[in-house]
Amino acid sequence: MVKTIKDLENSAMKFANDRKWGKYHKTKDLAIGIVTEGTELLELFRFKSDKEIKEMLKNPKKREMIEDELADTFTFLLMFSGRNKIDLEKAFYNKQKKAAIKYPVEKYNGFWEKPGRE
């Protein structure tokens, strides 16, 4: 069965609501949670070479740790959008349209530099 972003958001919200965690999930706290969980993901890669990272991704236990941190980050993102009634799918596609204008393929194909700094 295919799940939509809204389905995942509802699942994350239900999980938290079932536990009465709303008092911990104010907008500020959810934003902090996105960054905190993202930092925990980043921490797994600290001081690792590209070769070590490839090996981590092949190791089932380490891969599961990476997947868990990605899922935690995604859960906070879903909770933030759900609590604040942000259509995450719409926001994603709107941002892609803006980025396509800001970074046209003709100018940024194989090259990245913040506009105005190139």
MARBA-3410 file (N, C-alpha, C, O; in Angstrom, 1 decimal):
118
0.8,-1.2,0.0,0.0,0.0,0.0,0.9,1.2,0.0,1.8,1.4,0.8 ~ 0.6,2.2,-0.9,1.4,3.4,-1.0,0.9,4.4,0.0,-0.3,4.6,0.2 ~ 1.8,5.0,0.7,1.5,6.0,1.7,1.9,7.4,1.2,2.9,7.5,0.5 ~ 1.1,8.3,1.5,1.3,9.7,1.1,2.1,10.4,2.3,2.1,9.9,3.4 ~ 2.6,11.5,2.0,3.2,12.4,3.1,2.2,12.6,4.2,2.5,12.6,5.3
1.0,12.9,3.8,-0.1,13.2,4.7,-0.4,11.9,5.6,-0.6,12.1,6.8 ~ -0.3,10.7,5.0,-0.5,9.5,5.8,0.6,9.4,6.8,0.4,9.0,8.0 ~ 1.8,9.7,6.4,3.0,9.6,7.4,2.9,10.6,8.5,3.1,10.3,9.6 ~ 2.4,11.8,8.1,2.2,12.9,9.1,1.2,12.5,10.1,1.4,12.6,11.3 ~ 0.1,11.9,9.6,-1.0,11.5,10.5,-0.5,10.4,11.4,-0.9,10.4,12.6
0.3,9.5,10.9,0.8,8.4,11.7,1.7,8.9,12.8,1.7,8.5,14.0 ~ 2.6,9.9,12.5,3.5,10.5,13.5,2.7,11.3,14.5,3.0,11.2,15.7 ~ 1.7,12.0,14.1,0.8,12.7,15.0,0.1,11.8,16.0,-0.1,12.1,17.1 ~ -0.5,10.7,15.4,-1.2,9.7,16.2,-0.3,9.1,17.3,-0.7,9.0,18.4 ~ 0.9,8.7,16.9,1.9,8.2,17.8,2.1,9.1,19.0,2.0,8.7,20.2
2.3,10.4,18.7,2.5,11.3,19.8,1.3,11.6,20.6,1.3,11.7,21.8 ~ 0.1,11.7,19.9,-1.1,12.0,20.6,-1.5,10.8,21.5,-2.0,11.1,22.6 ~ -1.3,9.6,21.1,-1.6,8.4,21.9,-0.9,8.5,23.2,-1.3,7.9,24.2 ~ 0.3,9.1,23.2,1.1,9.2,24.4,1.0,10.5,25.1,1.7,10.8,26.1 ~ 0.1,11.4,24.6,-0.2,12.7,25.2,1.1,13.5,25.3,1.4,14.1,26.4
1.8,13.6,24.2,3.1,14.3,24.2,2.9,15.7,23.6,3.9,16.4,23.4 ~ 1.7,16.2,23.4,1.5,17.5,22.9,2.2,18.6,23.6,2.6,19.6,23.0 ~ 2.3,18.5,24.9,2.9,19.6,25.7,4.4,19.7,25.4,5.0,20.7,25.6 ~ 5.0,18.6,24.8,6.4,18.7,24.4,6.6,19.1,23.0,7.7,19.3,22.5 ~ 5.5,19.2,22.2,5.6,19.4,20.8,5.1,20.7,20.3,4.3,20.8,19.4
5.5,21.8,21.0,5.3,23.1,20.6,6.1,23.4,19.3,7.1,22.6,19.1 ~ 5.8,24.4,18.6,6.5,24.6,17.3,8.0,24.8,17.5,8.7,24.2,16.8 ~ 8.4,25.5,18.5,9.8,25.7,18.8,10.5,24.4,19.1,11.6,24.2,18.6 ~ 9.8,23.6,19.9,10.5,22.3,20.3,10.6,21.4,19.1,11.5,20.6,19.0 ~ 9.6,21.4,18.2,9.7,20.5,17.1,10.8,21.0,16.1,11.5,20.2,15.5
10.9,22.3,16.0,12.0,22.9,15.1,13.4,22.4,15.7,14.3,22.1,15.0 ~ 13.5,22.5,17.0,14.7,22.1,17.7,14.9,20.6,17.5,16.1,20.2,17.3 ~ 13.9,19.8,17.6,14.0,18.4,17.4,14.5,18.1,16.0,15.2,17.1,15.8 ~ 14.0,18.8,14.9,14.5,18.6,13.6,16.0,18.7,13.5,16.7,17.8,13.0 ~ 16.5,19.8,14.1,18.0,20.0,14.1,18.7,19.0,15.0,19.8,18.5,14.6
18.2,18.8,16.2,18.8,17.8,17.1,19.0,16.5,16.5,20.1,15.9,16.5 ~ 17.9,15.9,15.9,18.0,14.6,15.3,18.9,14.6,14.0,19.6,13.7,13.8 ~ 18.8,15.7,13.3,19.7,15.9,12.1,21.2,15.9,12.6,22.1,15.3,11.9 ~ 21.5,16.5,13.7,22.8,16.5,14.3,23.2,15.1,14.7,24.4,14.7,14.6 ~ 22.3,14.3,15.3,22.6,13.0,15.7,23.0,12.1,14.4,23.9,11.3,14.5
22.3,12.4,13.3,22.7,11.7,12.1,24.1,12.2,11.6,24.9,11.3,11.3 ~ 24.3,13.4,11.7,25.6,14.0,11.3,26.8,13.4,12.1,27.9,13.1,11.6 ~ 26.5,13.3,13.4,27.5,12.7,14.3,28.0,11.3,13.9,29.1,11.0,14.2 ~ 27.1,10.6,13.3,27.5,9.2,12.9,28.6,9.3,11.8,29.4,8.3,11.6 ~ 28.7,10.4,11.1,29.7,10.5,10.0,30.9,11.3,10.4,31.8,11.5,9.6
31.0,11.9,11.6,32.1,12.7,12.0,33.4,11.9,11.9,33.5,10.8,12.4 ~ 34.3,12.6,11.3,35.7,12.1,11.1,35.8,10.8,10.3,36.8,10.1,10.3 ~ 34.8,10.5,9.5,34.8,9.3,8.6,35.2,9.7,7.2,34.7,10.7,6.7 ~ 36.0,8.9,6.6,36.3,9.0,5.2,35.2,8.5,4.3,34.3,7.8,4.8 ~ 35.2,8.8,3.0,34.2,8.3,2.1,34.2,6.8,2.1,33.1,6.2,2.1
35.4,6.2,2.2,35.5,4.7,2.2,34.8,4.2,3.5,34.1,3.2,3.4 ~ 35.1,4.8,4.6,34.5,4.3,5.9,33.0,4.5,5.9,32.2,3.6,6.4 ~ 32.5,5.5,5.2,31.0,5.7,5.1,30.4,4.7,4.3,29.3,4.1,4.6 ~ 31.1,4.3,3.2,30.5,3.2,2.3,30.5,1.9,3.1,29.5,1.2,3.0 ~ 31.5,1.7,3.9,31.5,0.5,4.7,30.4,0.5,5.8,29.7,-0.5,6.0
30.2,1.7,6.4,29.1,1.8,7.4,27.7,1.5,6.7,26.9,0.8,7.3 ~ 27.5,1.9,5.5,26.2,1.7,4.8,26.1,0.2,4.4,24.9,-0.2,4.2 ~ 27.1,-0.5,4.3,27.1,-1.9,4.1,26.9,-2.8,5.3,26.4,-3.9,5.2 ~ 27.2,-2.2,6.5,27.1,-2.9,7.7,25.7,-2.8,8.3,25.2,-1.7,8.5 ~ 24.9,-3.9,8.4,23.5,-3.8,8.8,23.3,-3.1,10.1,22.3,-2.3,10.1
24.1,-3.3,11.1,23.9,-2.6,12.4,24.1,-1.1,12.2,23.3,-0.3,12.7 ~ 25.2,-0.7,11.5,25.5,0.8,11.4,24.4,1.4,10.4,24.0,2.5,10.6 ~ 24.0,0.7,9.4,23.0,1.2,8.5,21.7,1.4,9.2,21.0,2.4,9.0 ~ 21.4,0.5,10.1,20.2,0.7,10.9,20.3,1.9,11.8,19.3,2.6,12.0 ~ 21.4,2.2,12.3,21.6,3.4,13.1,21.4,4.7,12.3,20.7,5.6,12.7
21.9,4.7,11.1,21.7,5.8,10.1,20.2,5.9,9.8,19.6,7.0,9.8 ~ 19.6,4.8,9.5,18.1,4.8,9.1,17.3,5.3,10.3,16.4,6.1,10.1 ~ 17.7,4.9,11.5,16.9,5.4,12.7,17.0,6.9,12.9,16.0,7.6,13.2 ~ 18.2,7.5,12.7,18.4,8.9,12.8,17.7,9.7,11.7,17.1,10.7,11.9 ~ 17.7,9.1,10.5,16.9,9.7,9.4,15.4,9.7,9.7,14.7,10.7,9.5
14.9,8.6,10.2,13.5,8.4,10.6,13.2,9.4,11.7,12.1,10.0,11.7 ~ 14.0,9.5,12.7,13.8,10.5,13.8,13.6,11.9,13.3,12.7,12.7,13.6 ~ 14.6,12.3,12.4,14.6,13.6,11.8,13.3,13.8,11.0,12.6,14.9,11.1 ~ 12.9,12.8,10.2,11.7,12.9,9.4,10.5,13.0,10.2,9.5,13.7,9.9 ~ 10.5,12.3,11.3,9.3,12.3,12.2,9.1,13.7,12.8,8.0,14.2,12.8
10.2,14.4,13.2,10.0,15.7,13.7,9.6,16.7,12.6,8.8,17.6,12.9 ~ 10.0,16.5,11.4,9.6,17.3,10.3,8.1,17.1,10.0,7.4,18.1,9.8 ~ 7.7,15.8,10.0,6.3,15.6,9.9,5.4,16.1,11.0,4.3,16.7,10.8 ~ 5.9,16.1,12.2,5.2,16.6,13.4,5.1,18.1,13.3,4.0,18.7,13.6 ~ 6.2,18.8,12.8,6.2,20.2,12.7,5.2,20.6,11.6,4.4,21.6,11.9
5.2,20.0,10.5,4.2,20.3,9.4,2.8,20.1,9.9,1.9,20.8,9.6 ~ 2.6,18.9,10.5,1.2,18.6,11.0,0.7,19.6,12.0,-0.5,20.1,11.9 ~ 1.5,19.9,13.0,1.1,20.8,14.1,0.7,22.2,13.5,-0.2,22.9,14.0 ~ 1.5,22.6,12.5,1.3,24.0,11.9,0.6,24.0,10.6,0.5,25.0,10.0 ~ -0.1,22.9,10.3,-0.9,22.8,9.1,-0.2,23.3,7.8,-0.7,24.0,7.0
1.0,22.8,7.7,1.8,23.1,6.5,1.7,21.9,5.6,2.0,20.7,6.0 ~ 1.3,22.1,4.4,1.2,21.0,3.4,2.6,20.8,2.9,3.1,21.5,2.0 ~ 3.3,19.8,3.4,4.7,19.5,3.2,4.9,19.2,1.7,5.9,19.7,1.1 ~ 4.0,18.5,1.1,4.2,18.2,-0.3,4.1,19.4,-1.2,4.9,19.6,-2.1 ~ 3.1,20.3,-0.9,3.0,21.5,-1.6,4.2,22.4,-1.4,4.7,23.0,-2.4
4.7,22.5,-0.2,5.9,23.3,0.2,7.1,22.8,-0.6,7.9,23.6,-1.1 ~ 7.2,21.5,-0.7,8.4,20.9,-1.4,8.4,21.3,-2.9,9.4,21.8,-3.4 ~ 7.2,21.1,-3.5,7.2,21.5,-4.9,7.3,23.0,-5.2,7.9,23.4,-6.2 ~ 6.7,23.8,-4.3,6.9,25.2,-4.5,8.4,25.6,-4.3,8.8,26.5,-5.1 ~ 9.1,25.0,-3.4,10.5,25.3,-3.2,11.3,24.9,-4.4,12.2,25.5,-4.8
10.9,23.7,-5.0,11.6,23.2,-6.2,11.5,24.2,-7.3,12.4,24.4,-8.1 ~ 10.3,24.8,-7.5,10.1,25.7,-8.6,10.9,27.0,-8.4,11.5,27.5,-9.3 ~ 11.0,27.5,-7.1,11.9,28.6,-6.8,13.3,28.3,-7.1,14.1,29.1,-7.6 ~ 13.8,27.1,-6.7,15.2,26.7,-6.9,15.5,26.6,-8.3,16.6,26.9,-8.7 ~ 14.6,26.1,-9.1,14.8,26.0,-10.6,15.0,27.3,-11.2,15.8,27.5,-12.2
14.3,28.3,-10.7,14.5,29.7,-11.2,15.8,30.3,-10.7,16.6,30.9,-11.5 ~ 16.1,30.0,-9.5,17.4,30.6,-8.9,18.6,29.9,-9.4,19.7,30.5,-9.5 ~ 18.5,28.6,-9.7,19.6,27.8,-10.2,19.3,27.2,-11.6,19.1,26.0,-11.7 ~ 19.2,28.0,-12.7,18.9,27.4,-14.0,19.9,26.4,-14.4,21.1,26.6,-14.2 ~ 19.5,25.3,-15.1,20.4,24.3,-15.5,21.5,24.8,-16.4,22.6,24.4,-16.2
21.2,25.7,-17.3,22.2,26.3,-18.2,23.4,26.9,-17.4,24.5,26.8,-17.9 ~ 23.1,27.5,-16.3,24.2,28.2,-15.6,24.8,27.3,-14.5,26.0,27.4,-14.2 ~ 24.0,26.4,-13.9,24.5,25.6,-12.8,24.7,24.1,-13.0,24.7,23.3,-12.1 ~ 24.8,23.7,-14.2,25.0,22.3,-14.6,26.4,21.9,-14.2,27.4,22.3,-14.9 ~ 26.5,21.1,-13.1,27.8,20.6,-12.7,28.6,21.7,-11.9,29.8,21.5,-11.6
27.9,22.8,-11.5,28.5,23.9,-10.8,27.6,24.4,-9.7,26.4,24.5,-10.0 ~ 28.0,24.6,-8.6,27.2,25.2,-7.5,27.9,26.4,-6.9,29.1,26.3,-6.5 ~ 27.3,27.5,-6.8,27.8,28.6,-6.1,26.5,29.5,-5.8,25.7,29.6,-6.7 ~ 26.5,30.0,-4.6,25.3,30.8,-4.2,25.2,32.0,-5.2,26.2,32.7,-5.5 ~ 24.0,32.2,-5.8,23.9,33.4,-6.7,24.4,34.7,-6.1,24.1,35.0,-5.0
25.1,35.4,-6.9,25.7,36.7,-6.5,27.1,36.5,-5.9,27.8,37.5,-5.7 ~ 27.5,35.2,-5.7,28.9,35.0,-5.2,29.8,34.4,-6.2,31.0,34.2,-6.0 ~ 29.2,34.0,-7.4,30.0,33.3,-8.4,31.0,34.3,-9.1,31.8,33.8,-9.9
END
